Amino acid sequence: MNGLHLTADLYRCRCDPAWLTDAARLGAWCLAAVESVGLEAVEHLFHTFPGTPQGAGGVTATVLLAESHVCLHTWPEKKAVTCDVYVCNFSGDHSAKARDLMTALVQRFQPEWTEQRSLDRGEEG
């Protein structure tokens, strides 16, 4: 069960606000980004939450991968996003693909700053 788990908290995102509120738009982009780095999407769910007195509702975008998963949560009222990319390395080392995907996610939202973490999961060999 060897794998790599990457997380990023994105603050003061400067992207077009629709990226934080439009589940269909964000979801289509996520699927394209997954494919572009060479990972395999096997299922997905993209959901926009109802608006609140603070503004438009955020989005949860989840892509199940043959290699594991990608999940995003947006908070448009805070211009914030959390990103989670996990790949298992059972059929090969997918770590570079996971890093490339996380880079694409961060660039999509154009945050003023990020807090990123990397966790090696499981045992070697």
Secondary structure, 3 states (H helix, E strand, C coil): CCEEEEEEEEECCCCCHHHHCCHHHHHHHHHHHHHHCCCCEEEEEEEECCCECCECCCEEEEEEECCEEEEEEEEHHHCEEEEEEEEECCCCCCHHHHHHHHHHHHHHHCCCEEEEEEEEECCCC
